[in-house]
């Protein structure tokens, strides 16, 4: 998805590299802050060795969240490089060349001393691949935010119109309105939680009570 945006400085452009987990939003917001100060283009990149159809529910949830942030913050483009077997730094360098990137934002990697000796530091490898680009290394939080601890791991779900009543199914139904991810609240035996899905390029998150949707405002927005 590309959002058209007018920038004052086209001599600078920023690329944020994100990976799955709770720290990606922090990296995106840091890159957004820098891009706002410089009034320049901003891109977000994710690289995966898997193909997109092999992503598990947690990875799909992260993708939905990143797409939602791109929409919310007016980021120029989210780039997904899936099914990649090339070294990560090579893919990053290719994107930097294609987009004339001048600054890259990455998270601090948890690499031990033996890995650095045997494999080399990723940051040093990246510096060799893109010596003309400034690299911002952001320390990442080791703890997941408390609100993330309120839900179980996301699972695939479907929003279905059951004779005018909206509910979620976990087995693929014959007909459904939306496919998304269900985050079940911890400590409950019922299907209570949040259902998150994409519609016309926007991310929606609605409350689920015992498997049913009672969010009248969202239902009206989606013309259900």
Number of C-alpha atoms within 10 A of each C-alpha: 12 13 12 10 10 11 13 10 12 12 11 17 21 26 29 25 20 21 18 17 12 15 19 21 17 16 23 25 14 17 26 25 13 16 22 13 9 17 17 20 24 26 24 24 19 18 21 16 14 13 11 14 9 12 14 12 17 16 16 20 24 18 18 20 19 22 21 18 18 23 19 11 11 15 23 19 19 21 17 13 16 16 14 13 11 10 11 16 18 14 17 23 18 14 17 20 13 9 13 16 23 17 21 22 21 22 19 14 13 9 12 9 11 9 12 12 9 8 11 13 16 16 15 13 16 17 16 12 16 22 12 12 18 14 19 16 14 16 14 16 12 8 8 11 11 8 7 12 11 13 17 14 15 20 17 20 23 22 24 21 15 11 6 8 11 18 17 26 16 13 9 11 12 6 11 15 11 16 20 22 25 31 23 21 19 14 10 10 9 13 16 21 20 20 25 22 22 17 10 6 11 14 18 17 14 17 17 23 15 13 19 17 21 15 13 11 10 15 13 9 8 11 7 12
